[in-house]
Amino acid sequence: MSAVQSVGPQALPALQEQVEQIIAEAKRQGASACEVAVSLEQGLSTSVRQREVETVEFNRDQGFGITLYVGQRKGSASTSATGPDAIRETVAAALAIAKHTSEDEASGLADAALMARDQQDFDLFHEWDITPEQAIEKALLCEAAAFDADARIKNADGTTLSTHQGCRVYGNSHGFIGGYASTRHSLSCVMIAEADGQMQRDYWYDVNRQGSLLADPVSIGQRAAQRAASRLGARPVPTCEVPVLFSAELAGGLFGSFLSAVSGGSLYRKSSFLEGTLGQKLFPEWLTIDERPHLMRAMGSASYDGDGLATYAKPFVEKGELVSYILGTYSGRKLGMPSTANAGGVHNLFVTHGDEDQAALLKRMGRGLLVTELMGHGLNMVTGDYSRGAAGFWVENGEIQFAVQEVTIAGNMRDMFKQIVAVGNDLELRSNIRTGSVLIERMTVAGS
């Protein structure tokens, strides 16, 4: 975004100074401990539709949030203002909340001795020197390629190019302060195909820390068109129990549900179907799930977690066995366990994969359903029962036969995890969960 001042590493010293000012004000007003997160972000988003410019939006946002403690009582407040008056008033608001809350033995900062000491540079900031006019040109090129790719593409539902840059600084009254700058650039295309009175919509996109490494706009448009056109003629299938292959971009959601189920918040609230499963075999022997938070330029890399603890590489599942829950300081205390430096979530999750691509997995499946779209949020986190609307393709003899829609796939997550037959090598690299397509031995497909 060459038209405006960059929000990059050069902004970090001022934000760090602001964090120190907020912490000092919290102490002055009587907080026994506190933690502060300050952010500064800006972005450009351009959208086109039907060869016309729809929107050009620029945003710039700044603010901070504070959590402070009075003994074991906690209060939090946030604001988008940044001046001395805003700091004073926001601290006072958090303090007033703390004084009216009950004491919680698990509340408070993480142990000072556990604070991250080294903050590595993971090369997360790559400014994209692109003007609004250039962004519009790329979006129009992407959409035009989609229209040209297939005569059945009759309409467009928006092609959007976005570029985002931001800085975030976290500090607490232990003296820890850390910050980083990052960028995220994306291009997405949604197209509509029509034939024989039926309309089908589908999309494609790419995202990267570096704008120059985004997939070519033409290839994104062509992929969106191909996906939309391939869905024409979709119909339900009779209810059956068959193998199901989740495409790579959807498979991450399966493991995201696993992460939620073994995260401290769900566990101490006793709202997880995986409560009490530490040390148990949940997946096949060959499957390992591990976290790698220190990868260069990855979407989830970080030196420290939301509590200021140093992140580190570790397995959550090893040879099918659940070897670690996912815990921050608070949830760890509630469960009587140490933090795994995962306050705020998981960084760069990797799932073991084989050497088969999606086509090879279709051959292995033989007959069943390839799922390329899911609808609804049909997971009961307490029981693990899973039921979601789905669309995709029916497969016979390892070959796609026709598009499928208006079906529901159902099973229980614990059974689904154990029945994972294979994970493909077609890795989804646009997310912080890196997995290929996932083949599950058997699920119920409810249709006509």
Sequence and secondary structure as in RCSB ss.txt:
>XXXX:A:sequence
MSAVQSVGPQALPALQEQVEQIIAEAKRQGASACEVAVSLEQGLSTSVRQREVETVEFNRDQGFGITLYVGQRKG
SASTSATGPDAIRETVAAALAIAKHTSEDEASGLADAALMARDQQDFDLFHEWDITPEQAIEKALLCEAAAFDAD
ARIKNADGTTLSTHQGCRVYGNSHGFIGGYASTRHSLSCVMIAEADGQMQRDYWYDVNRQGSLLADPVSIGQRAA
QRAASRLGARPVPTCEVPVLFSAELAGGLFGSFLSAVSGGSLYRKSSFLEGTLGQKLFPEWLTIDERPHLMRAMG
SASYDGDGLATYAKPFVEKGELVSYILGTYSGRKLGMPSTANAGGVHNLFVTHGDEDQAALLKRMGRGLLVTELM
GHGLNMVTGDYSRGAAGFWVENGEIQFAVQEVTIAGNMRDMFKQIVAVGNDLELRSNIRTGSVLIERMTVAGS
>XXXX:A:secstr
 TTS   SGGGHHHHHHHHHHHHHHHHHTT SEEEEEEEEEEEEEEEEETTEEEEEEEEEEEEEEEEEEETTEEE
EEEES  SHHHHHHHHHHHHHHHHTS   TT S   GGGB                HHHHHHHHHHHHHHHHHH 
TTEEEEEEEEEEEEEEEEEEEETTS EEEEEEEEEEEEEEEEEEETTEEEEEEEEEEESSGGGS  HHHHHHHHH
HHHHHTTT B    EEEEEEE HHHHHHHHHHHHHHTBHHHHHTT  TTTT TTSB S TT  EEE TT TT TT
  SB TTSBB   EEEEETTEE   B  HHHHHHHT    S TT  SSEEE   S  HHHHHHHH SEEEEEEEE
S  B TTT EEEEEEEEEEEETTEEEEEEEEEEEEEEHHHHHHTEEEE S    SSSEE   EEEEEEEEE  
